[in-house]
Structure formats: structure tokens, C-alpha cells
């Protein structure tokens, strides 16, 4: 899965490099989750906490 982010004010989606590599806090950005091929959006635009919660749910059931 691929986590992407973009500023809330606008801009384009970019692959998420990690919290320490982006300017400011995660609250200034919108996030989304895509499949590995980047063809299907698994989680629409949302906050970091919301997207990561869904990411953990998907990973849990994938390895069950």
C-alpha cells in the first residue's frame, strides 16, 4: 500500500516520506491510501490518524 499526502490548501498528491521529512506537522496535510499499483484508492482524503487506523485494519486482516 502507498500512503500519499498533499497540503490542505491545495497542490498535488506526493508519496509520503515520513513525519520527519515533511515541513510542519501532519495536521497541515491531507492523506490517502492507495494499493501498490496506485490504481485504486483504498482510503479517501482524510486526517493522518484516520488513514493510519484504516491501514492497520487492512494489514491485520491481510495477515490473519
N, C-alpha and C positions, 0 to 999 in steps of 0.2 A: 504494500500500500504506500501511497505517496501523500505526504502532507504538504499543502501549499498555503501561502499566506499573501495578503495584499493589504495596503493601508486602507483604513476605513474611509478616508477622503476620496479614494479612487486610485486608479493605477491598474497594473496587470498582475495576474497570479504568478508567483515565483515559488520554486521548491524551497521548503523550509530548511535552513541550515542549522538551526539550533537557537536556543534562547540567548546565548552569549554572543551570537553573531549578528543579531538584528538590533537596530537603533531603537532605544526606548523600551518600554515594557510591552508585553503581549496584549495588553488591553487596548493598544492603539491599532491593532490589526484584526482583520477577519481571517478565518481559517476554513479550509475544506479538505476533504479526504477523497482520494481517487484510487482506483485499482492500479496495479503495477503498470499496465499498458497505457494508462491515462485515457482510457476510452469511456469509463463510466464513473460518475460522481457517486460516491458511497455516502457522503455526508455533505449536505448543502452548506452554504456560508453560515458560520456561527462563531461563538467565542472559543478560545483555546481549550477551556475546561470542558465544554460541551463536546467538542470534536474528539478530544483525547479520551473522554469517557466512552464514547461510541467505539473508538479504536480498540480500547481494552476489551470491550464486549465482543467485538468481532474476533480478536485474537484468542480469547478464551474459548469460544465455541468452535473455532477452526482447529484447535489442538485437543479437543475433547474426544 
